[in-house]
Amino acid sequence: MDSAAVKRIACIGSGNVASSLLPALYGAGYKIVQVCSRNLRTAQQLAKVVGAASTDKLTEFNPNADIYIIAVPDDEIENVLNKTTFGNGIVVHTSGSTPMSVFENRGLAHYGVLYPLQTFTRYSVNFMRVPVYVEASDSFATDELMFMARKLSVEVHQITSEKRMLLHIAAVFACNFSTHLLTIAARLLHDKELSYVSLKPLIEEIFERAMQVDNPNLLQTGPAMRGDSKIINRHIKALSGYPLIQQIYMLISESIMSSKEAEAKNSEQF
């Protein structure tokens, strides 16, 4: 494969990742030849956007592409690999947590991972601002996937499966867990007929600050950071009607206090 030549891409999956990734690749000059998904409606919609054919059958998957992208939930990757025939192109998945070893011993010529570190909704992401992480089976696949990644984003890195897993876990904490904590806050307010809108200036302030530092622990405030056990105990008692939320409050407070102690010990060493 000549990196300067137009590459043909066939994709399995038509969800949030695929619906952002394929238009970005199409816009970067790649030829999308097929979108395959068990949801034929979304496959057809995405295929129309990128000028490709569509199908809902793995038995009809195009085996003549240069790059095959598997953009499905993690639990489905092995199932897709077991049921699909690929040609001599590069087979990649887009998962943060599935190791590249999932491709081993399958007779594939080249394989790898193209992991975009972002939360996706359908057709919504500007890929040029998305960090993209690459891992590949050999130098040929590495060169091709790095070339592709640089067509998509200004921030591209090579990474191992182990580090990619930790990166994905960190992303879950930063994105998924923070969203859930905001959901808990909204529920507590709603149950007392208070408005979530009241928290928005606070949320905006802390996330703006978080974007400006490399160590978010420097921004930590609140009763756990102060070691204010009286306030913490009052909060825990007030949450007696929410046993699961009460446990979350206690665990996070304990984690904040542990982080404070660790920071203090590190400071003493220097």
N, C-alpha and C positions, 0 to 999 in steps of 0.2 A: 504493500500500500504506500502510495506517495502522499505525504501529509498535505501537499499543496492541491491534490486532486479533490474533487467533490466526493464526499463519502455518503454512502447509502446507509440509512439507519432504520432498523425495524425495532419496534418497542412492544413489550408485553406489559400492559397496565395502562389505565386511562384515568387514574385518580389525581390527587392534588399535586404530587411530585411530577408525574408525567405531563400533566396539563400546563405546568410552568416550564419544565425542562425542554420539551419538544418544540414549543414555539420559539424558545431562546436559541436552540440549535438551528432551527429553520431560518431564523433571522440572521444567524451567523454564517449561513451559506451551506449548511448540510441539507441533503435530500432525504426527507422522511418518506420511506416507501410503504410502511404499513404500521398500523396501530392495532394490536390484538388485545382484547379484553373480554372477560366473561359478561361484562355489561356492554352489550352491543350499542346501546344508545349513546353512552359517553364515549365509546370508541369512535363512533361515527362523527360525533360532535368535534372531537379532538382531531380526527383525521381530516375533516373539512378545513380546520384552521391551518393545518400544515401541508395540505395538498397531498394526502396519502390515501392509500386503500385501508379498509378496515375489515375486521373479522372478529367473531367471538369464539373461534375454535382454534386450539393449539395445533391441531392436525393440519390447519391451513396456514400456519405461520411461515412467513417468507424465509427460506433458507439461504437466500442469495444476497444478503446484506454484508456490508463491511463491518458494521458495529451493531451488536444486539444489546438492547437495554432492557433489563428486568426491573421495572419500577412497580413492585407489588409489596404488600405487607410482608414483614420478615417471615412469618410462619408459612407463607406461600412460596418462598423462593425455591426450596428443595422440591416441592411438588411440581413447580414449573420446569425445573431442570430435569426431573424424572420423565416428564411427558413431552418434552419439546426436542425437535431435531434442529441443530444449528449447523451452519456451514463452517467455513474456515476463518470467518471474521472473529472479532474480539467480543466476547460475551462479558457484560458487566452488570452488576447490581448497584443500587443507589442507597443501600441500607447503612445506618450508622453502627449497628450492633452485630450484624452477621459477618463472621470472619470470611476472608477470601478463600479459606480452605474448603468452603462449601462447593467450590468448583473442581476440586482435585479428583483424580481418578475417574473422569467422565469422558475422556478422549477429546477434550476441547483443545483447539490449536493455541488459542490465546484467551486470557481472561483477566478480569480486574474489578476494581471498585471505583465508582465516581460518586462521592458523597458530598452533596451540597448541605452546608450547615445553616439551615433556615427552617422556620415553620411555614408550611405552605397552605394556601387556600387556592382554589381553582383559578388559573389564569391571572394570578395577582402579583407575582414577584418580579422585580427588576434584578436579573441574575448578575449584572455587573457588580453589584454590591454584596453578593453572596460568597462567602469563603467556600472554596471547593477543594476537597481532599481526594487524592489519587493513590491507589495501590494497584500494582499489576504483577502478572506472572513472569514477565520477561522484559528485556529492554525494548523490544519492538512495541509491545503493548503499552509500556510506560511512555514511550515517546508519543504514540498516537493519542493516549488519554490525556497526557499533559498538554499536547497541542489543542485538543478539544476543550479542556478546562480553561485554557488561556483565551480561547475564543468566547467563553462564557463570562469570565470573571477577571477582575484585576487582582484578586487574591487567591493564589493557587499554591497548594502544598502537597508534598508526598508524605505518606503516613503509613504506619503498620496497623494491622488489625487490632492489636492490643491497645495502642494509643487511640485509635478511632473509637473503640468501645468506651474508653474513659471520656473522650470528647463528647460522645453521645450522652453518657450519663450526666456530665456537667450541663449539657444542653437541656436535659430533662429537668434538672434542678432549676436552671435559670429561666426556662420558658414554661414548661408544663406545670411544675410545682408552684411557681409564683402565680400563675393564672388560677390554680386551684385555691391558693391562699386568698386571693382576691375574691373568689367565689364564696369562700367561707365568710369573709368579712361582709360581703353583700347580703348573705343569708341572715347573719346575726342582726344586721341593721333592719332588714325587711321584716323580720319576726317581731321587732319592736316598733314597727311603723316609722323607721328612720330612713333617710335617703342615702343611697350609695354615692350620689353626686357630691355629698359633703366630703368624701374621701379623695375626690379627684385631684384637688390641688396638692394634697399630701403625696399621692401616688406619682403625680407629675414631677414634683420636686425631687423625690428620692431616686427615680429612674433617670432623671437628667443628671443628677450628681453621679450616679453609678456609671454613666457613660464617660465620665471624666477621670476616673481613677482606675488603677490596676489592682488595687486591694480593697474590695468593697467593705471589708471588715472595719476600715477606717471610718465608715459612715454609720456604723451601728450605734443606735441609741436605744432607749427604752428601759423598762424595769429590770430585765435580765442582764443587760449590759451594766447597769448600775449595781446589780446584786441586791435589788430591793425586794426582799423575800415577802414583806408584808403585802405589797401591791400584787405580787405574783400569786400569793395564796388567796387574796380577794378575787382575783380574776378566775382562778381555778374553781373557787366556790361558786362564782356567778355562772360558770359554764356547766354546772351540775346537770342541767337539762339536755346537754349535748355531750354525751360521754366520749364519742370519738373525737370531736373537736377539742375536748378537754385534754385527751391524750396527746393530740398533735401540739397543743399549746405547751404542755409540760415537756415534751421531747425537744421542741425547738428552743424553749427557754434553757433547757439543760445544755443543748448544743452551743447556744450563744455564750453561756457562762464558761463552758469548756474552751471555746475559742479564745475568750478573753484571757483565761489562765495560760493557754499555750502562747499567746502573743506576749504576755508578761514575762514568761520564762525565756522566750527568744530574745527579748529586749535585755534581760539580765546577762545573757551570754555575750552580748556585744557591748 
